[in-house]
Amino acid sequence: MFSKEYFSQMAAQNNAPLPDGLEIGGYRIVKKIASGGFSIVYLAYDGDGNAVAIKEYLPSALALRAPGELAPVIARANLPVFRIGLKCFFEEGRALARIVHPNVVRVLNFFRANDTVYMVMAYESGHSLQEYAARLVAKGSRAGEPFIRQVFHGVCAGLREVHANKLLHLDLKPANIYLRTDGSPMLLDFGAARQTINTDAPTLAPMYTPGFAAPELYAKGSALGPWTDIYSIGAAMFACMAGLPPQPADQRRMANNMADPMDGQFAQLEGAYTPGLVAMVKACLALDPLARPQSVFAVQKALQAGLDGAPAAGGAREAVTEAAPASGWRGLVERIGFGRGRA
């Protein structure tokens, strides 16, 4: 089952948050609502009284802000890496601001202040899919098939729009799927433009989450594309169905020609879910990118088939291709400097 550590929302952020009531960039900070090693998120109000969420770039491994201060102190040795990360964060906001879709977080604004960058997003009431799954686990239950099909149908709709804009998510997991109060999902926290900090020797490296990351994210030089996010869709669905994340892809690969260590876990799902849904999740989690559904549309179509009551088995393997060629996606990822290194 999910561990307490797995359900912790974000890593510790040692930096002091901005004070409640502070006016910044035309917004008034109400309170801190989340924090992690990479950023701090605040609830705030704009000049018209509308609630927004403001995400502040503040990697704790590179910058330190004491209580009562606004700008962080950054050691000279950390400045180059801090500035690269800041640029990536700014570019993430600019890229997401182009996307207007009900299943993708809406970026309203981004601005510079206090020697860092802030991303302003529409604020909506709800909770993460991870929190929802945790409550079910605590009750000894798990998500039902209609819920999984409905939620991930919406996730696929948002992800198709992301891919249509030649972007990848690269950190899709239950913690980054937000459920509004009406149950509709929204994609958060795009790993394609977010970097993690190597605290041993501060450098930027790709961020990905073991269990939810596709095997190609572990291999230097591997082509990344929609198929990479499709692996994570399967991993997130599996986590909701099984009550624990899949075995990390690098560990599965170590089995070499032996049976996939995930086979037994897939078999345990078969009594609780239809064969079609289990087969689709298994296809998404294929270690070979070519064995996965080749577009998010194929996954979405299989999910819809189950919602309509039609047989869903085999639908995940339909050869539907709406994505850019591997070489095109690989070139895009290489140009912006992601998809390399180890966790």
N, C-alpha and C positions, 0 to 999 in steps of 0.2 A: 504494500500500500504506500501512498505518498508519505514521505517523512515530514517532520516539522520543518526541517531545513529546506526541503523542496518547496514548501508553501510560503517560505519567507519571501516577501515581495521584492525587496531590493537589498543589496549589500550595504554595510554600514557606511554612512557619510559623516566624516568627522568634522566637516566644516560647519560653522554656525550659519543658520539660515538668515535671510534678510528679515528685518524686524516687521512685525505685523503693523499695518497702517502706513507703510512706506509708499510714497508716490514715486513711480518709476516708469518712464516711457509713456506717460499718459494713462497708466493703470495704478490702482491702489491695491497693494498686497493685503489679503485678509489673513491667510495663515499658510504654513507649510502643509502639504497633503501627502508628499512622498519624497524619498531621498534615496540615493545610492552612491556608489563609488564614482559614478560618472556625472550625475546631475542632481539638482533639487527641483521639485515641482511645487508650485504655489497655486492656491485659489486666489483669484483677484477679480476686481471689477473694472470695467472700462468707464469712460466718461459718461456713457448713457446708462450706467447701472447694470450692464449685462455681465454675467459671470463668465470668466475665462480661466483657463489653466495656463500658467506660464512656466516653461521649463528653462532652467538656468544651467548653462554649461559650466561645470565646476568639478573637474576630476580631482578627487581627494589625493591621488598619488602625486599630483604635480603642483597643486595650489592649496594654500592654507588661508582661511578667513577666520579671524578671531571674533568673538561676540562684540557687537557694537561697531564693527567695521563694515564697510560696503564693498570695497575692492579687495580681492584676495592678494596675498603675498606669494609671488612665484620666484623660486630660486633661479638665478641666471642660467644654470645648467639645464633647467627644465623648460626654459622659454621656447626654444625651437619646437619641441614636441607639443607643448601647450598650444602654440599658435597653429600648428598643423591640425590638431584636433578641433580647435575653434573654427578653422576654415571648413572642415568636414561637417561640423554641426550646422554652420551657417548654410552650407550647400544643401544639407538635408532639408532645412526649413524652406529654402527656395524651391527645391524640387517638389516637396509635398504641397506647397502653396498652389501649384498648378493643377492639383487633383481635387476635383469636387465630386465626391461620391458618398452616398449615405453609409457605406461600409468601410470608409477610410477616414481616419482622424482628420479634421479640418484645420489646417494651419491658416490663421487669420493674419498674422503679422510676425515679423522678427526684427529685432533691433539690438544695437550695441549700447552697453552701459557698464559702468564699474569694471572696466577692463575685461569684459567677457561678452557673451552673446545670449540673448533671450529669445525663445520661440513661444509665440502666443497661439494657443489652440482653443477651439470651442469647448466649453465645459458642459458635460452632460452627466446626469445622475445615473448611477449604476454600479457595477462591480466587474471584476475580471472573471473570465471563464475559470481561471485557476481557483479563485475564491469560491465560485459556485461548486466546482468539483470537490474542493476541500470539505465543504459543508455536507455534501453527499457521502463522502468517505467517512466523515465523523458519525454519520447515521447508519453506517454499514450498507450504503446503497451506492449506485452509480448511475450515470446519465442514461436515459432511455434512448432507443434508436430514433424515434421521431424528432426528439430534441437535437440529437447529434446531426441528423440529416439537415434539419432546418437551419441550425446555427452555421454549419460549415458550408451550406449552400450560399449563405450570405457572405461568409469569409471568402469563398471562391469568387463571388461577384466583385468584391472589393479588390481582390488580388488580380483579377483580370484587368481592372482599370490601371492598377499599378504597373503591370507588365506592358500594357498598351502604351504607357508613357516611358517605356524602356528603363524601368527601375526594377530592382529586386528587393524583397523584404530582408531575407537572410537571417532573421531571428524570430521566425513565427513559432509561437508556443502559447499555451493557455494563458500565461501571465500577460501576453501582449495582444490578447483578444478581449475586448471590453464589451460587456453586455449592458445595453441600455435597460431602463426600467421596463420597456415594452418587449425586451428579449432580443432585439435586433443586435447583431454583432458589429464591432468596429475595430479595425486594425490599428494598433499603436506601435511605437518604438521600432523604427526601421533600422535593422542592423547594417544595411548596405552603406549607410552614411555615419554609423556610430562605431567608434573604435574603442578598444579596451587598452588599458595601460599595463605594461609589464613592470611591476614594482621593483623587480630585482635590478633592472637596468632600464629606466624609463624610456620606452619607445612605443610607437603605435603598432598594434597588431590586430588582425581581424578578430571580431568578437563573435562567438557562437556558443550555443548551449548544448553540452553533451546530452545525448538522448534525442534531441530535436534537430540536430545539425546533420545534414547529408554527408556521406563519406567524402565527397569531393572537396568539402571545406577543410578536410584534414590534409589533403594532398597538394603540395606546392605545384602550381602550374595547371591544375585541373580546370576545365571549362565549367563555368557557372552559368545558369540560366533558369528559366521557369521550372525546369525539372528539379532544381535545387530546392525551391520553395515547395514543390509538390511533395518531396520527401517529408518536409516539416509539417505539411497538412496532415499526412498520414500519421506522423508521430503524435501530433496534437489530438487527433481523433482516437488513436490507440490509448493515450493517457486518460482520456475521458471514459473509455470503455473498460480498461483494465484496472484503473486506479493507481497506476504507476507509469513512469515514462518508459519508452523502449530502451533496450540495452544500447549504449553508445555505439555508433557506427564503426568506430575504429576497433572496438572489441569484437564486434561481429565479424569484421574482416579478418581478424587474427585466427578465426576458425579455419581459414583456408578452404580446402575442399571438403571439410567435414560438414555435417548438417548445420544449418543456420540455428544458432542458439535461441532465436526468436520463435522457431516453429512450435515449440511447446506452448508458448504464451498465446500464439494465434489460436491454437487448438482449444485453449481454455475459453476463448470468446465465443466459440461456435454455438454453445447452448443458449447464450443470452442474446445473441444478435443474428440476423439473417445471414445466410451464406454469402449473399451479394455484398453486404456491407463489409464483412470480414475479408472477402476476397479483394475488395477495392483498397482497404487499408493496407493489406499485405502487398498489393501491387505498388502502392505509393511508397512503401518502405523498402522496395527492392534496392539492393546495394548497387546494382548496375543501373545507371541513369537511363539506358535505353530500354530497360524492362519496366520502367515506370510509365504511367500515363504521360504523354508528351505535351499536354496543355492542361491548364486549369479548367478549360471548358469541358474536357473529357471527364474530369472529376465531378464538376458541377452537374453535368448531364446524368451521371450515374446516381448522384445524390437525389436529383429531382425524380428520377425513375422510381426510386423507393418511396418518395413522398406521394407520387401519383398512384402507387399500388402496383406498378409494373415490375416485372423481374429486373433486378439490378445486377445480377451476377454477370461478370464479364464486361460490364459497361466501362469499368475503369481502364481497360486495356485498349479501348477504341483508338485507332490511329488518327486522332484529330490533332492537327498541327496549326496553331495560330501564333506560335511564338517565333521570334527571330531565330535564324540559324545559330548553331553553337558558336561559330566563329565570330558572328556579330555581337552576341552577348559577351563572349570572352573578351573581345576587344574593348567593349564598354567598361567592363569590370576592371580590366588592366589599366585603362586610361585614368580611372579615378582611384586606383591603387588599392583595391580590396581583393579578398579571396585568397590570401596567402598567409602562411604561418601556422602555428599551432595554438591550441587553447591555452 
